[in-house]
Amino acid sequence: MKSLQDLGQAVVDKRRALGLKQKDVAAQAGIAPESLLRFERGQAPEFGARKLLAVLAVLGLEVNLVQSGMAGSLDELRRERGGQ
């Protein structure tokens, strides 16, 4: 992920896959529903680490750090190999 907006979209995708509502995730994470809404829409200029970790915990996700350029999506790998 390269931006806060990408991260927000990943949260949206996981939340929806789990069938959870924004207000429920926000309540469990201890944050304002409006804060989660802005984050998911990519409209939050920043989203603190505490908030992010709380939301990820509710969704059963965690942060995994990798060196830049070392992680690629399946689509990126396919493009590198000529669409195989």
C-alpha positions as CSV (number, residue, x, y, z in Angstrom):
1,M,0.0,0.0,0.0
2,K,1.3,3.3,-1.0
3,S,-1.1,5.8,0.6
4,L,-3.5,6.3,3.4
5,Q,-6.3,6.1,0.9
6,D,-5.1,2.6,-0.2
7,L,-5.1,1.6,3.5
8,G,-8.6,3.0,4.0
9,Q,-9.9,1.0,1.0
10,A,-8.4,-2.2,2.3
11,V,-10.2,-1.5,5.6
12,V,-13.5,-1.0,3.7
13,D,-13.0,-4.2,1.7
14,K,-12.3,-6.3,4.9
15,R,-15.1,-4.7,6.9
16,R,-17.6,-5.4,4.1
17,A,-16.3,-9.0,3.7
18,L,-17.0,-9.5,7.4
19,G,-20.5,-8.0,7.1
20,L,-19.7,-5.3,9.6
21,K,-21.2,-1.8,9.7
22,Q,-18.9,1.3,10.1
23,K,-20.6,2.4,13.3
24,D,-20.1,-1.0,14.9
25,V,-16.4,-1.2,14.0
26,A,-15.9,2.4,15.2
27,A,-17.6,1.6,18.5
28,Q,-15.5,-1.5,19.1
29,A,-12.3,0.4,18.1
30,G,-13.2,3.3,20.5
31,I,-13.2,5.9,17.8
32,A,-15.8,8.3,16.4
33,P,-17.9,6.9,13.5
34,E,-17.1,10.1,11.5
35,S,-13.4,9.5,11.9
36,L,-13.7,6.0,10.4
37,L,-16.0,7.2,7.6
38,R,-13.4,9.9,6.6
39,F,-10.6,7.4,6.8
40,E,-12.4,4.8,4.6
41,R,-13.2,7.4,2.0
42,G,-9.7,8.7,1.8
43,Q,-10.8,12.1,3.2
44,A,-8.7,12.0,6.4
45,P,-5.5,14.0,6.1
46,E,-4.1,11.7,8.8
47,F,-5.2,8.7,10.9
48,G,-3.3,8.1,14.1
49,A,-1.5,4.9,14.8
50,R,-3.6,4.1,17.8
51,K,-6.8,4.5,15.8
52,L,-5.5,2.4,12.9
53,L,-4.3,-0.4,15.2
54,A,-7.6,-0.5,17.0
55,V,-9.6,-0.7,13.7
56,L,-7.3,-3.4,12.4
57,A,-7.7,-5.4,15.6
58,V,-11.5,-5.3,15.3
59,L,-11.2,-6.6,11.7
60,G,-8.7,-9.3,12.7
61,L,-5.9,-7.7,10.7
62,E,-2.4,-6.6,11.8
63,V,0.4,-4.5,10.4
64,N,3.2,-6.4,8.7
65,L,6.3,-4.3,7.7
66,V,8.3,-5.1,4.6
67,Q,11.1,-3.3,2.8
68,S,9.9,-1.0,0.1
69,G,9.8,-2.7,-3.3
70,M,9.9,-6.2,-1.8
71,A,6.2,-6.8,-1.8
72,G,4.1,-6.9,-4.9
73,S,0.6,-7.8,-5.8
74,L,-0.2,-10.8,-7.9
75,D,-1.1,-8.5,-10.7
76,E,2.2,-6.7,-10.5
77,L,4.0,-10.1,-10.6
78,R,2.0,-11.2,-13.6
79,R,2.9,-8.0,-15.5
80,E,6.6,-8.5,-14.7
81,R,6.4,-12.0,-16.2
82,G,4.6,-10.9,-19.4
83,G,1.0,-11.7,-18.3
84,Q,1.6,-15.4,-17.6
